[in-house]
Amino acid sequence: MKNIRKSSDEKIKYPSLSETIAINERVRKQYVPFDLDGGINNN
């Protein structure tokens, strides 16, 4: 049971990779007015 508890705690502490990417995308769109390729971001 300890191992199951530990893994569930880690899931709470560390978001999944896809969630991290989505958060990074939101933050980047807030502070960067253009995409990484230089195109204007219309979102």
mmCIF file as gemmi writes it, N, C-alpha and C atoms, coordinates in Angstrom:
data_model
loop_
_atom_site.group_PDB
_atom_site.id
_atom_site.type_symbol
_atom_site.label_atom_id
_atom_site.label_alt_id
_atom_site.label_comp_id
_atom_site.label_asym_id
_atom_site.label_entity_id
_atom_site.label_seq_id
_atom_site.pdbx_PDB_ins_code
_atom_site.Cartn_x
_atom_site.Cartn_y
_atom_site.Cartn_z
_atom_site.occupancy
_atom_site.B_iso_or_equiv
_atom_site.pdbx_formal_charge
_atom_site.auth_seq_id
_atom_site.auth_asym_id
_atom_site.pdbx_PDB_model_num
ATOM 1 N N . MET Axp A 1 ? 0.831 -1.215 0 1 0 ? 1 A 1
ATOM 2 C CA . MET Axp A 1 ? 0 0 0 1 0 ? 1 A 1
ATOM 3 C C . MET Axp A 1 ? 0.864 1.264 0 1 0 ? 1 A 1
ATOM 4 N N . LYS Axp A 2 ? 2.018 1.162 0.62 1 0 ? 2 A 1
ATOM 5 C CA . LYS Axp A 2 ? 2.874 2.35 0.645 1 0 ? 2 A 1
ATOM 6 C C . LYS Axp A 2 ? 3.272 2.778 -0.763 1 0 ? 2 A 1
ATOM 7 N N . ASN Axp A 3 ? 3.588 1.798 -1.606 1 0 ? 3 A 1
ATOM 8 C CA . ASN Axp A 3 ? 4.004 2.146 -2.961 1 0 ? 3 A 1
ATOM 9 C C . ASN Axp A 3 ? 2.868 2.814 -3.731 1 0 ? 3 A 1
ATOM 10 N N . ILE Axp A 4 ? 1.653 2.309 -3.561 1 0 ? 4 A 1
ATOM 11 C CA . ILE Axp A 4 ? 0.505 2.908 -4.25 1 0 ? 4 A 1
ATOM 12 C C . ILE Axp A 4 ? 0.293 4.338 -3.758 1 0 ? 4 A 1
ATOM 13 N N . ARG Axp A 5 ? 0.38 4.53 -2.463 1 0 ? 5 A 1
ATOM 14 C CA . ARG Axp A 5 ? 0.205 5.867 -1.899 1 0 ? 5 A 1
ATOM 15 C C . ARG Axp A 5 ? 1.268 6.827 -2.43 1 0 ? 5 A 1
ATOM 16 N N . LYS Axp A 6 ? 2.503 6.353 -2.475 1 0 ? 6 A 1
ATOM 17 C CA . LYS Axp A 6 ? 3.588 7.216 -2.936 1 0 ? 6 A 1
ATOM 18 C C . LYS Axp A 6 ? 3.375 7.64 -4.388 1 0 ? 6 A 1
ATOM 19 N N . SER Axp A 7 ? 2.972 6.682 -5.236 1 0 ? 7 A 1
ATOM 20 C CA . SER Axp A 7 ? 2.796 7.015 -6.641 1 0 ? 7 A 1
ATOM 21 C C . SER Axp A 7 ? 1.633 7.991 -6.827 1 0 ? 7 A 1
ATOM 22 N N . SER Axp A 8 ? 0.579 7.843 -6.037 1 0 ? 8 A 1
ATOM 23 C CA . SER Axp A 8 ? -0.54 8.775 -6.164 1 0 ? 8 A 1
ATOM 24 C C . SER Axp A 8 ? -0.136 10.155 -5.661 1 0 ? 8 A 1
ATOM 25 N N . ASP Axp A 9 ? 0.69 10.231 -4.623 1 0 ? 9 A 1
ATOM 26 C CA . ASP Axp A 9 ? 1.183 11.53 -4.168 1 0 ? 9 A 1
ATOM 27 C C . ASP Axp A 9 ? 2.033 12.191 -5.249 1 0 ? 9 A 1
ATOM 28 N N . GLU Axp A 10 ? 2.849 11.396 -5.924 1 0 ? 10 A 1
ATOM 29 C CA . GLU Axp A 10 ? 3.684 11.961 -6.976 1 0 ? 10 A 1
ATOM 30 C C . GLU Axp A 10 ? 2.833 12.488 -8.123 1 0 ? 10 A 1
ATOM 31 N N . LYS Axp A 11 ? 1.737 11.811 -8.415 1 0 ? 11 A 1
ATOM 32 C CA . LYS Axp A 11 ? 0.855 12.304 -9.482 1 0 ? 11 A 1
ATOM 33 C C . LYS Axp A 11 ? 0.283 13.668 -9.112 1 0 ? 11 A 1
ATOM 34 N N . ILE Axp A 12 ? -0.021 13.875 -7.826 1 0 ? 12 A 1
ATOM 35 C CA . ILE Axp A 12 ? -0.556 15.168 -7.403 1 0 ? 12 A 1
ATOM 36 C C . ILE Axp A 12 ? 0.536 16.235 -7.503 1 0 ? 12 A 1
ATOM 37 N N . LYS Axp A 13 ? 1.738 15.887 -7.071 1 0 ? 13 A 1
ATOM 38 C CA . LYS Axp A 13 ? 2.813 16.879 -7.042 1 0 ? 13 A 1
ATOM 39 C C . LYS Axp A 13 ? 3.318 17.203 -8.435 1 0 ? 13 A 1
ATOM 40 N N . TYR Axp A 14 ? 3.455 16.177 -9.28 1 0 ? 14 A 1
ATOM 41 C CA . TYR Axp A 14 ? 4.042 16.383 -10.592 1 0 ? 14 A 1
ATOM 42 C C . TYR Axp A 14 ? 2.975 16.179 -11.662 1 0 ? 14 A 1
ATOM 43 N N . PRO Axp A 15 ? 2.566 17.236 -12.35 1 0 ? 15 A 1
ATOM 44 C CA . PRO Axp A 15 ? 1.568 17.085 -13.411 1 0 ? 15 A 1
ATOM 45 C C . PRO Axp A 15 ? 2.139 16.268 -14.562 1 0 ? 15 A 1
ATOM 46 N N . SER Axp A 16 ? 1.261 15.717 -15.354 1 0 ? 16 A 1
ATOM 47 C CA . SER Axp A 16 ? 1.716 14.909 -16.484 1 0 ? 16 A 1
ATOM 48 C C . SER Axp A 16 ? 2.405 15.802 -17.517 1 0 ? 16 A 1
ATOM 49 N N . LEU Axp A 17 ? 3.144 15.179 -18.415 1 0 ? 17 A 1
ATOM 50 C CA . LEU Axp A 17 ? 3.884 15.945 -19.413 1 0 ? 17 A 1
ATOM 51 C C . LEU Axp A 17 ? 2.937 16.768 -20.28 1 0 ? 17 A 1
ATOM 52 N N . SER Axp A 18 ? 1.801 16.195 -20.67 1 0 ? 18 A 1
ATOM 53 C CA . SER Axp A 18 ? 0.865 16.934 -21.521 1 0 ? 18 A 1
ATOM 54 C C . SER Axp A 18 ? 0.299 18.138 -20.783 1 0 ? 18 A 1
ATOM 55 N N . GLU Axp A 19 ? 0.013 17.985 -19.488 1 0 ? 19 A 1
ATOM 56 C CA . GLU Axp A 19 ? -0.48 19.128 -18.722 1 0 ? 19 A 1
ATOM 57 C C . GLU Axp A 19 ? 0.59 20.206 -18.622 1 0 ? 19 A 1
ATOM 58 N N . THR Axp A 20 ? 1.839 19.808 -18.415 1 0 ? 20 A 1
ATOM 59 C CA . THR Axp A 20 ? 2.928 20.781 -18.337 1 0 ? 20 A 1
ATOM 60 C C . THR Axp A 20 ? 3.064 21.533 -19.646 1 0 ? 20 A 1
ATOM 61 N N . ILE Axp A 21 ? 2.974 20.822 -20.77 1 0 ? 21 A 1
ATOM 62 C CA . ILE Axp A 21 ? 3.081 21.475 -22.075 1 0 ? 21 A 1
ATOM 63 C C . ILE Axp A 21 ? 1.93 22.458 -22.262 1 0 ? 21 A 1
ATOM 64 N N . ALA Axp A 22 ? 0.715 22.078 -21.869 1 0 ? 22 A 1
ATOM 65 C CA . ALA Axp A 22 ? -0.434 22.969 -22.028 1 0 ? 22 A 1
ATOM 66 C C . ALA Axp A 22 ? -0.249 24.225 -21.189 1 0 ? 22 A 1
ATOM 67 N N . ILE Axp A 23 ? 0.244 24.07 -19.964 1 0 ? 23 A 1
ATOM 68 C CA . ILE Axp A 23 ? 0.483 25.244 -19.114 1 0 ? 23 A 1
ATOM 69 C C . ILE Axp A 23 ? 1.546 26.131 -19.751 1 0 ? 23 A 1
ATOM 70 N N . ASN Axp A 24 ? 2.626 25.532 -20.246 1 0 ? 24 A 1
ATOM 71 C CA . ASN Axp A 24 ? 3.681 26.318 -20.88 1 0 ? 24 A 1
ATOM 72 C C . ASN Axp A 24 ? 3.144 27.065 -22.094 1 0 ? 24 A 1
ATOM 73 N N . GLU Axp A 25 ? 2.266 26.438 -22.873 1 0 ? 25 A 1
ATOM 74 C CA . GLU Axp A 25 ? 1.667 27.1 -24.03 1 0 ? 25 A 1
ATOM 75 C C . GLU Axp A 25 ? 0.848 28.31 -23.595 1 0 ? 25 A 1
ATOM 76 N N . ARG Axp A 26 ? 0.034 28.157 -22.531 1 0 ? 26 A 1
ATOM 77 C CA . ARG Axp A 26 ? -0.764 29.284 -22.051 1 0 ? 26 A 1
ATOM 78 C C . ARG Axp A 26 ? 0.126 30.425 -21.593 1 0 ? 26 A 1
ATOM 79 N N . VAL Axp A 27 ? 1.164 30.098 -20.842 1 0 ? 27 A 1
ATOM 80 C CA . VAL Axp A 27 ? 2.053 31.151 -20.337 1 0 ? 27 A 1
ATOM 81 C C . VAL Axp A 27 ? 2.761 31.843 -21.491 1 0 ? 27 A 1
ATOM 82 N N . ARG Axp A 28 ? 3.22 31.051 -22.463 1 0 ? 28 A 1
ATOM 83 C CA . ARG Axp A 28 ? 3.942 31.64 -23.587 1 0 ? 28 A 1
ATOM 84 C C . ARG Axp A 28 ? 3.021 32.557 -24.397 1 0 ? 28 A 1
ATOM 85 N N . LYS Axp A 29 ? 1.771 32.164 -24.576 1 0 ? 29 A 1
ATOM 86 C CA . LYS Axp A 29 ? 0.853 33.004 -25.348 1 0 ? 29 A 1
ATOM 87 C C . LYS Axp A 29 ? 0.508 34.276 -24.586 1 0 ? 29 A 1
ATOM 88 N N . GLN Axp A 30 ? 0.552 34.225 -23.244 1 0 ? 30 A 1
ATOM 89 C CA . GLN Axp A 30 ? 0.289 35.442 -22.477 1 0 ? 30 A 1
ATOM 90 C C . GLN Axp A 30 ? 1.409 36.458 -22.668 1 0 ? 30 A 1
ATOM 91 N N . TYR Axp A 31 ? 2.655 35.998 -22.676 1 0 ? 31 A 1
ATOM 92 C CA . TYR Axp A 31 ? 3.786 36.92 -22.606 1 0 ? 31 A 1
ATOM 93 C C . TYR Axp A 31 ? 4.537 37.069 -23.919 1 0 ? 31 A 1
ATOM 94 N N . VAL Axp A 32 ? 4.299 36.177 -24.888 1 0 ? 32 A 1
ATOM 95 C CA . VAL Axp A 32 ? 5.004 36.255 -26.165 1 0 ? 32 A 1
ATOM 96 C C . VAL Axp A 32 ? 3.981 36.524 -27.262 1 0 ? 32 A 1
ATOM 97 N N . PRO Axp A 33 ? 4.069 37.677 -27.931 1 0 ? 33 A 1
ATOM 98 C CA . PRO Axp A 33 ? 3.04 38.043 -28.911 1 0 ? 33 A 1
ATOM 99 C C . PRO Axp A 33 ? 3.194 37.323 -30.243 1 0 ? 33 A 1
ATOM 100 N N . PHE Axp A 34 ? 4.182 36.456 -30.394 1 0 ? 34 A 1
ATOM 101 C CA . PHE Axp A 34 ? 4.362 35.733 -31.648 1 0 ? 34 A 1
ATOM 102 C C . PHE Axp A 34 ? 4.784 34.304 -31.357 1 0 ? 34 A 1
ATOM 103 N N . ASP Axp A 35 ? 4.538 33.423 -32.332 1 0 ? 35 A 1
ATOM 104 C CA . ASP Axp A 35 ? 4.941 32.031 -32.176 1 0 ? 35 A 1
ATOM 105 C C . ASP Axp A 35 ? 6.455 31.908 -32.331 1 0 ? 35 A 1
ATOM 106 N N . LEU Axp A 36 ? 6.982 30.739 -31.982 1 0 ? 36 A 1
ATOM 107 C CA . LEU Axp A 36 ? 8.432 30.557 -32.024 1 0 ? 36 A 1
ATOM 108 C C . LEU Axp A 36 ? 8.976 30.675 -33.442 1 0 ? 36 A 1
ATOM 109 N N . ASP Axp A 37 ? 8.153 30.398 -34.461 1 0 ? 37 A 1
ATOM 110 C CA . ASP Axp A 37 ? 8.633 30.498 -35.839 1 0 ? 37 A 1
ATOM 111 C C . ASP Axp A 37 ? 8.557 31.93 -36.355 1 0 ? 37 A 1
ATOM 112 N N . GLY Axp A 38 ? 8.112 32.872 -35.541 1 0 ? 38 A 1
ATOM 113 C CA . GLY Axp A 38 ? 8.064 34.268 -35.943 1 0 ? 38 A 1
ATOM 114 C C . GLY Axp A 38 ? 6.702 34.702 -36.445 1 0 ? 38 A 1
ATOM 115 N N . GLY Axp A 39 ? 5.748 33.77 -36.562 1 0 ? 39 A 1
ATOM 116 C CA . GLY Axp A 39 ? 4.413 34.136 -37.023 1 0 ? 39 A 1
ATOM 117 C C . GLY Axp A 39 ? 3.641 34.87 -35.937 1 0 ? 39 A 1
ATOM 118 N N . ILE Axp A 40 ? 2.738 35.751 -36.333 1 0 ? 40 A 1
ATOM 119 C CA . ILE Axp A 40 ? 1.925 36.472 -35.355 1 0 ? 40 A 1
ATOM 120 C C . ILE Axp A 40 ? 0.955 35.497 -34.7 1 0 ? 40 A 1
ATOM 121 N N . ASN Axp A 41 ? 0.786 35.611 -33.396 1 0 ? 41 A 1
ATOM 122 C CA . ASN Axp A 41 ? -0.139 34.738 -32.662 1 0 ? 41 A 1
ATOM 123 C C . ASN Axp A 41 ? -1.485 35.443 -32.549 1 0 ? 41 A 1
ATOM 124 N N . ASN Axp A 42 ? -2.5 34.904 -33.239 1 0 ? 42 A 1
ATOM 125 C CA . ASN Axp A 42 ? -3.812 35.548 -33.258 1 0 ? 42 A 1
ATOM 126 C C . ASN Axp A 42 ? -4.739 35.064 -32.156 1 0 ? 42 A 1
ATOM 127 N N . ASN Axp A 43 ? -4.295 34.134 -31.33 1 0 ? 43 A 1
ATOM 128 C CA . ASN Axp A 43 ? -5.183 33.592 -30.288 1 0 ? 43 A 1
ATOM 129 C C . ASN Axp A 43 ? -5.363 34.612 -29.189 1 0 ? 43 A 1
